[in-house]
């Protein structure tokens, strides 16, 4: 039984699939032919989403939150199965990093916590080159 006021994931997905942000995600996935899985749309929790990832995990964390490689000095590994993991500024992704994971940060000319959708566009454009 669901708690009062709880909206099941499929209903939330249906309600949000026409938002500009969701359409941006969908457009990026189509333009680069990648699979994007969104917590809150495809999975209930970050833990659930991470359980199904396979291949190399690359966390994208804002600069200064943990030790990381500057993305401009990072070469995307040639593996076919890579999972870039993004969060929102308020989400502490550092707690999900395990031994063997890679952590990168994107440094901007002026300090900013970029929205994940902005970071995805940067990464996908660099990854295809």
PASEBA-1860 file (N, C-alpha, C; in nm, 3 decimals):
! residues 129
1> XXXXXXXX> 0.085/-0.117/0.000/0.000/0.000/0.000/0.090/0.124/0.000 ~ 0.053/0.223/-0.080/0.131/0.345/-0.090/0.087/0.446/0.015 ~ 0.181/0.526/0.059/0.149/0.630/0.155/0.055/0.732/0.090 ~ -0.031/0.795/0.169/-0.118/0.900/0.113/-0.031/1.010/0.052 ~ -0.070/1.054/-0.066/0.005/1.161/-0.132/0.121/1.114/-0.218 ~ 0.154/0.984/-0.212/0.265/0.931/-0.290/0.219/0.911/-0.435 ~ 0.297/0.960/-0.528/0.265/0.943/-0.669/0.357/0.837/-0.727 ~ 0.303/0.726/-0.777/0.388/0.622/-0.835/0.477/0.675/-0.947
9> XXXXXXXX> 0.592/0.611/-0.964/0.691/0.657/-1.059/0.635/0.672/-1.201 ~ 0.553/0.579/-1.246/0.499/0.589/-1.382/0.411/0.712/-1.399 ~ 0.338/0.748/-1.295/0.254/0.868/-1.303/0.340/0.993/-1.301 ~ 0.446/0.993/-1.219/0.537/1.108/-1.217/0.603/1.124/-1.353 ~ 0.644/1.012/-1.411/0.708/1.015/-1.542/0.613/1.075/-1.645 ~ 0.490/1.030/-1.646/0.392/1.081/-1.742/0.368/1.230/-1.722 ~ 0.366/1.275/-1.599/0.340/1.415/-1.569/0.457/1.506/-1.609 ~ 0.579/1.453/-1.608/0.696/1.537/-1.632/0.760/1.519/-1.769
17> XXXXXXXX> 0.710/1.427/-1.850/0.780/1.399/-1.975/0.768/1.510/-2.079 ~ 0.689/1.612/-2.051/0.682/1.724/-2.143/0.749/1.850/-2.088 ~ 0.818/1.840/-1.976/0.887/1.957/-1.922/1.008/1.988/-2.009 ~ 1.050/2.115/-2.015/1.167/2.151/-2.095/1.293/2.072/-2.054 ~ 1.312/2.050/-1.923/1.430/1.976/-1.880/1.426/1.831/-1.930 ~ 1.312/1.765/-1.916/1.303/1.626/-1.962/1.321/1.619/-2.113 ~ 1.261/1.713/-2.186/1.278/1.714/-2.331/1.424/1.737/-2.369 ~ 1.495/1.816/-2.289/1.639/1.835/-2.312/1.716/1.706/-2.295
25> XXXXXXXX> 1.683/1.629/-2.190/1.746/1.497/-2.170/1.718/1.406/-2.288 ~ 1.593/1.403/-2.329/1.552/1.315/-2.439/1.623/1.355/-2.569 ~ 1.635/1.485/-2.592/1.702/1.533/-2.713/1.850/1.495/-2.712 ~ 1.918/1.512/-2.598/2.059/1.473/-2.589/2.077/1.323/-2.612 ~ 1.989/1.242/-2.554/1.999/1.097/-2.572/1.983/1.061/-2.719 ~ 1.892/1.125/-2.788/1.871/1.096/-2.929/1.985/1.147/-3.016 ~ 2.035/1.265/-2.986/2.141/1.326/-3.067/2.272/1.247/-3.059 ~ 2.298/1.187/-2.943/2.423/1.113/-2.925/2.403/0.962/-2.919
33> XXXXXXXX> 2.278/0.917/-2.934/2.246/0.775/-2.933/2.301/0.704/-2.810 ~ 2.267/0.759/-2.693/2.306/0.700/-2.565/2.182/0.674/-2.482 ~ 2.197/0.590/-2.383/2.088/0.561/-2.290/2.107/0.650/-2.167 ~ 2.008/0.728/-2.137/2.010/0.811/-2.017/1.905/0.757/-1.921 ~ 1.945/0.728/-1.799/1.852/0.680/-1.696/1.840/0.788/-1.591 ~ 1.719/0.829/-1.564/1.697/0.938/-1.471/1.635/0.888/-1.341 ~ 1.702/0.920/-1.231/1.646/0.887/-1.099/1.523/0.977/-1.081 ~ 1.416/0.917/-1.037/1.291/0.990/-1.024/1.199/0.967/-1.142
41> XXXXXXXX> 1.255/0.926/-1.254/1.175/0.892/-1.371/1.186/0.742/-1.399 ~ 1.310/0.694/-1.416/1.331/0.553/-1.446/1.354/0.470/-1.320 ~ 1.409/0.530/-1.217/1.437/0.461/-1.091/1.391/0.548/-0.975 ~ 1.352/0.484/-0.868/1.305/0.556/-0.750/1.418/0.625/-0.675 ~ 1.533/0.558/-0.663/1.644/0.610/-0.582/1.775/0.598/-0.659 ~ 1.875/0.674/-0.614/2.007/0.664/-0.672/2.064/0.524/-0.647 ~ 2.041/0.469/-0.530/2.090/0.334/-0.500/2.037/0.232/-0.600 ~ 1.908/0.242/-0.630/1.845/0.150/-0.725/1.907/0.166/-0.864
49> XXXXXXXX> 1.930/0.289/-0.906/1.989/0.313/-1.038/2.132/0.261/-1.044 ~ 2.210/0.282/-0.938/2.349/0.237/-0.937/2.361/0.085/-0.935 ~ 2.263/0.018/-0.877/2.266/-0.128/-0.872/2.263/-0.190/-1.011 ~ 2.200/-0.124/-1.106/2.187/-0.182/-1.240/2.294/-0.132/-1.338 ~ 2.382/-0.042/-1.292/2.487/0.003/-1.383/2.587/-0.109/-1.405 ~ 2.643/-0.109/-1.524/2.748/-0.205/-1.554/2.860/-0.128/-1.622 ~ 2.975/-0.188/-1.625/3.089/-0.122/-1.689/3.154/-0.020/-1.597 ~ 3.231/0.066/-1.657/3.309/0.167/-1.585/3.218/0.277/-1.532
57> XXXXXXXX> 3.230/0.310/-1.403/3.150/0.417/-1.343/3.235/0.542/-1.332 ~ 3.186/0.651/-1.389/3.257/0.779/-1.384/3.162/0.880/-1.321 ~ 3.197/0.924/-1.201/3.116/1.021/-1.129/3.158/1.162/-1.171 ~ 3.059/1.246/-1.194/3.085/1.386/-1.228/3.038/1.470/-1.110 ~ 3.136/1.526/-1.040/3.111/1.596/-0.914/3.159/1.741/-0.929 ~ 3.087/1.839/-0.873/3.136/1.976/-0.878/3.276/1.988/-0.817 ~ 3.359/2.076/-0.871/3.495/2.092/-0.820/3.498/2.123/-0.670 ~ 3.597/2.065/-0.602/3.618/2.094/-0.461/3.542/2.007/-0.364
65> XXXXXXXX> 3.452/1.920/-0.411/3.375/1.836/-0.319/3.451/1.712/-0.277 ~ 3.537/1.662/-0.365/3.620/1.546/-0.336/3.735/1.548/-0.436 ~ 3.832/1.462/-0.415/3.944/1.455/-0.509/3.891/1.411/-0.646 ~ 3.932/1.483/-0.749/3.881/1.452/-0.883/3.982/1.492/-0.990 ~ 3.956/1.443/-1.110/4.036/1.476/-1.227/3.963/1.588/-1.300 ~ 4.036/1.690/-1.341/3.975/1.796/-1.421/3.934/1.735/-1.555 ~ 3.810/1.753/-1.593/3.759/1.688/-1.714/3.839/1.725/-1.838 ~ 3.894/1.847/-1.842/3.971/1.885/-1.962/4.099/1.803/-1.975
73> XXXXXXXX> 4.144/1.741/-1.866/4.263/1.656/-1.869/4.228/1.506/-1.870 ~ 4.101/1.475/-1.886/4.052/1.338/-1.878/4.023/1.285/-2.018 ~ 4.065/1.164/-2.042/4.032/1.096/-2.168/3.930/0.988/-2.137 ~ 3.816/0.997/-2.202/3.712/0.896/-2.180/3.767/0.760/-2.221 ~ 3.755/0.661/-2.133/3.808/0.528/-2.166/3.739/0.469/-2.288 ~ 3.809/0.383/-2.360/3.753/0.327/-2.483/3.650/0.217/-2.462 ~ 3.623/0.180/-2.339/3.525/0.074/-2.315/3.390/0.109/-2.376 ~ 3.318/0.007/-2.417/3.185/0.028/-2.473/3.082/0.061/-2.366
81> XXXXXXXX> 3.100/0.008/-2.247/3.001/0.023/-2.141/3.053/0.117/-2.033 ~ 3.010/0.242/-2.042/3.052/0.345/-1.947/2.927/0.406/-1.886 ~ 2.929/0.429/-1.757/2.818/0.497/-1.691/2.871/0.626/-1.629 ~ 2.833/0.739/-1.687/2.861/0.869/-1.626/2.750/0.893/-1.526 ~ 2.786/0.931/-1.405/2.687/0.947/-1.298/2.687/1.092/-1.253 ~ 2.570/1.153/-1.264/2.550/1.293/-1.233/2.449/1.306/-1.120 ~ 2.452/1.417/-1.053/2.352/1.445/-0.950/2.316/1.592/-0.954 ~ 2.236/1.633/-0.860/2.205/1.775/-0.848/2.298/1.835/-0.743
89> XXXXXXXX> 2.304/1.967/-0.740/2.396/2.035/-0.649/2.372/1.996/-0.503 ~ 2.248/1.968/-0.468/2.216/1.932/-0.331/2.239/1.786/-0.297 ~ 2.267/1.703/-0.397/2.285/1.560/-0.375/2.433/1.532/-0.354 ~ 2.465/1.460/-0.250/2.604/1.429/-0.221/2.640/1.295/-0.284 ~ 2.684/1.296/-0.408/2.718/1.173/-0.477/2.844/1.107/-0.422 ~ 2.924/1.180/-0.347/3.049/1.123/-0.298/3.026/0.998/-0.215 ~ 2.911/0.987/-0.151/2.884/0.869/-0.067/2.866/0.742/-0.148 ~ 2.847/0.755/-0.281/2.827/0.638/-0.366/2.954/0.592/-0.437
97> XXXXXXXX> 3.061/0.669/-0.425/3.185/0.635/-0.495/3.252/0.516/-0.426 ~ 3.291/0.418/-0.510/3.358/0.298/-0.459/3.499/0.290/-0.516 ~ 3.580/0.204/-0.456/3.714/0.183/-0.508/3.704/0.138/-0.654 ~ 3.786/0.196/-0.739/3.784/0.163/-0.881/3.702/0.259/-0.965 ~ 3.615/0.339/-0.901/3.538/0.439/-0.974/3.628/0.557/-1.009 ~ 3.593/0.628/-1.113/3.665/0.749/-1.154/3.579/0.869/-1.117 ~ 3.644/0.977/-1.075/3.572/1.100/-1.040/3.631/1.214/-1.122 ~ 3.545/1.285/-1.194/3.588/1.401/-1.272/3.507/1.523/-1.231
105> XXXXXXXX> 3.564/1.641/-1.257/3.496/1.767/-1.232/3.515/1.857/-1.354 ~ 3.415/1.937/-1.381/3.424/2.035/-1.489/3.442/2.172/-1.426 ~ 3.556/2.231/-1.456/3.587/2.364/-1.405/3.541/2.467/-1.508 ~ 3.467/2.565/-1.461/3.416/2.671/-1.548/3.495/2.799/-1.522 ~ 3.493/2.894/-1.616/3.567/3.019/-1.593/3.526/3.091/-1.466 ~ 3.401/3.078/-1.427/3.351/3.136/-1.303/3.283/3.026/-1.224 ~ 3.306/3.019/-1.092/3.250/2.910/-1.012/3.098/2.901/-1.026 ~ 3.051/2.779/-1.053/2.906/2.756/-1.066/2.878/2.608/-1.045
113> XXXXXXXX> 2.766/2.579/-0.982/2.717/2.441/-0.975/2.623/2.424/-1.094 ~ 2.678/2.370/-1.204/2.599/2.353/-1.324/2.492/2.246/-1.304 ~ 2.378/2.265/-1.367/2.275/2.162/-1.367/2.328/2.041/-1.444 ~ 2.287/1.923/-1.403/2.335/1.800/-1.465/2.314/1.799/-1.616 ~ 2.201/1.851/-1.662/2.174/1.849/-1.806/2.277/1.932/-1.882 ~ 2.328/2.038/-1.822/2.433/2.118/-1.886/2.563/2.040/-1.893 ~ 2.595/1.971/-1.785/2.718/1.893/-1.779/2.712/1.776/-1.878 ~ 2.597/1.714/-1.891/2.582/1.602/-1.984/2.613/1.647/-2.127
121> XXXXXXXX> 2.565/1.764/-2.166/2.593/1.816/-2.299/2.742/1.834/-2.322 ~ 2.813/1.885/-2.223/2.959/1.903/-2.234/3.027/1.767/-2.249 ~ 2.991/1.674/-2.165/3.056/1.542/-2.165/3.027/1.467/-2.295 ~ 2.903/1.465/-2.338/2.871/1.392/-2.460/2.942/1.452/-2.581 ~ 2.952/1.584/-2.586/3.021/1.647/-2.698/3.169/1.610/-2.699 ~ 3.232/1.610/-2.582/3.373/1.573/-2.573/3.394/1.424/-2.600 ~ 3.303/1.343/-2.552/3.316/1.197/-2.565/3.312/1.154/-2.712 ~ 3.236/1.222/-2.793/3.222/1.181/-2.934/3.344/1.215/-3.018
129> X> 3.431/1.303/-2.966/3.547/1.348/-3.045/3.662/1.253/-3.041
END
